[in-house]
Amino acid sequence: MSGSVSLAVVPDASWCVTRDGAVVAQVAVRQADDDIVVCATTAAETERPYRFETMQAANEFVADLMTSFSYLGCDVAHG
């Protein structure tokens, strides 16, 4: 994972996860009613929404998710 990638979770933030130039997943954050929703869409176009009550909880989830992608040899970029 590049050191220049900001993992600050705010509504409308998004990241593109790639490995060897191929898109592995898209991760996006949005506000939905009283919840923060983190959507992860895989290369197979399967969307998985994860709901959190606080921005802090969403931030911790995204940080763990991006760390896992990094361990798997993926690159993460805003977008």
Buried (B, 14 or more C-beta within 10 A) or exposed (E): BEEEEEBEBEEEBEBBBBBEEEEBBBBBBBEEEEBBBBBBBEEEEEEEEBEBEEBEBBBEBBEEBBEEBBEEEBBBEEE
